[in-house]
């Protein structure tokens, strides 16, 4: 019977310096985290460990999709499983809960409590390739400010390394390359949590001399889709999906990043993708010219390696000049987003708040909150 269900396990990550303790007893779910160096229980505080804080915050939301209503407390994630779940269902949830921890913390190369490494991405260079992986699988690799700062710093490092011939972008876990900006963003943290990179990762991505390969396995949505089509090459698995969400969730997307899609797939399809907020399979994306290859999941990295080897066989400086040439074509749209000129207060509007809240609460948006059109003169 579910009332007698008792699942308890610990999972230690020596490199990351943390141990997760997962327990599901009856319908009660508890996760705590220990510092392996001291043996002490970690407070789930951003100042103690940005990686652990961010994970447990997103983890509590993710558990809701698995039938456990959970919340992040001062030193634990606590929740209650849905009433009526069988022992078999509880076991499946417990295993998935442990697997999600592993999807993130098995990737870290430095201590996430005392180290100076990245919290939201995993970055390394080997054999002339820079590998940058978004490491927030509990949010399908949605980006917060720190994520974008770390991406910018890593990409700038790769751009300045003459030994790096190619850059590969990917996302942790089997479900998401990147699902855009995290709509549950915590504005109370401010400062470092919000992000303050001098150069956006997007500008570095387009301006760096090396070709960039987006290895997409799962959802490439919102700015994740932009990141994929801003990359020089996109290789997708058959389970990948692409699309935009800005107009639906109140994200003020406009300007260069929007318009450049027309250079990839044409004006009609670009307007359809951006304005209707629909999703497209990997095969549909391939047919419209959004991706270079669609491969089986197990063939993704072999295909990435084939692209890397082809890149290494040609002139680095000629590729750099060609990339600049392609960027000149993309840069037909210059300047800031039209929101800055015509709707500068959109982010603080009732519509923006309502669309974001409706998305997080998984409910229809109250359309009475929609703003009227801006009176922009037609000349």
Secondary structure, 3 states (H helix, E strand, C coil): CHHHCEEEEEEEECCCCEEEEEEEECCEEEEEEEECCCCCECCCCCCCCHHHHHHHHHHHHHHHCCCEEEEECCCCEEEEECCCCCHHHHHHHHHHHHHHHHHHHCCCCCCCCCCCCCCCEEEEEECCEEEEEECCHHHCCCECHHHHHHHHHHHHHHHCCCCCCEEEEEECCCCEEECCECCCCCCCCCHHHHCCCCCCHHHHHHHCCCEEEEEECCEEECHHHHHHHHCCEEEEECCCEEECCHHHHCCCCCCHHHHCCHHHHCHHHHHHHHHHCCEEEHHHHHHCCCCCEEECHHHHHHHHHHHHHHHHCCCHHHHHHHHHHHHHHHCCCCCCCHHHHHCCCHHHCHHHHHHHHHHHCCCCCCHHHCCCCCCCCCC
